Amino acid sequence: MHSEFYQIEEEAAEKINTAKANGKRVIAVGTTSCRTIESAAKEDGTIAPVSGWTDSFYLSGISV
């Protein structure tokens, strides 16, 4: 298990929410950005400006 600090600024949250509201895809590139979006998402699927810690779990030699 590995913890990483993340921060989503207001401008980034607005861009993500606007894209989703317009039916566009939001693609996270890399495990840290993916876990950041997963950790920051609210129940309605929107993202708010936020910071915190997220956990990542890595298995060596296994492709998923």
C-alpha positions as MATLAB code, in Angstrom:
seq = 'MHSEFYQIEEEAAEKINTAKANGKRVIAVGTTSCRTIESAAKEDGTIAPVSGWTDSFYLSGISV';
ca = [
       0.000    0.000    0.000;
       1.315    3.420   -0.947;
      -0.218    6.805   -0.041;
       0.092    9.906   -2.197;
      -1.014   13.487   -1.624;
      -3.283   15.033   -4.246;
      -4.810   18.426   -4.920;
      -7.519   19.371   -7.399;
      -7.738   23.098   -7.951;
     -10.973   24.907   -8.798;
     -10.083   25.358  -12.479;
      -9.375   21.643  -12.925;
     -12.594   20.641  -11.123;
     -14.601   22.981  -13.364;
     -13.009   21.532  -16.524;
     -13.755   17.958  -15.437;
     -17.348   18.771  -14.449;
     -17.999   20.726  -17.656;
     -16.638   17.910  -19.814;
     -18.817   15.333  -18.049;
     -21.894   17.599  -18.247;
     -21.346   17.880  -22.024;
     -21.148   14.115  -22.457;
     -17.387   14.062  -22.997;
     -15.039   11.487  -21.531;
     -12.529   12.266  -18.816;
      -9.464   10.076  -19.160;
      -6.953    9.780  -16.337;
      -3.431    8.885  -17.454;
      -1.488    7.090  -14.768;
      -2.373    5.533  -11.448;
      -2.015    8.708   -9.388;
      -4.404   10.750  -11.542;
      -6.864    7.850  -11.678;
      -6.857    7.377   -7.897;
      -7.123   11.142   -7.405;
     -10.324   11.338   -9.451;
     -11.736    8.229   -7.766;
     -10.957    9.621   -4.308;
     -12.293   13.115   -5.027;
     -15.526   12.137   -6.783;
     -18.716   12.941   -4.910;
     -21.755   10.626   -4.942;
     -23.267   12.545   -7.873;
     -20.086   12.034   -9.910;
     -18.916   15.647   -9.768;
     -15.521   16.816   -8.586;
     -14.974   19.656   -6.135;
     -11.730   21.495   -5.450;
     -10.135   19.330   -2.776;
      -6.866   17.976   -1.463;
      -6.037   14.914    0.582;
      -4.347   11.549    0.583;
      -5.181    8.548   -1.569;
      -3.943    4.983   -1.313;
      -2.627    2.853   -4.148;
      -2.036   -0.874   -4.046;
       0.439   -2.360   -6.513;
       1.030   -6.020   -7.349;
       4.377   -6.629   -9.010;
       4.372   -8.718  -12.157;
       0.608   -8.849  -12.561;
      -1.194   -7.126  -15.413;
      -4.801   -6.200  -14.873;
];
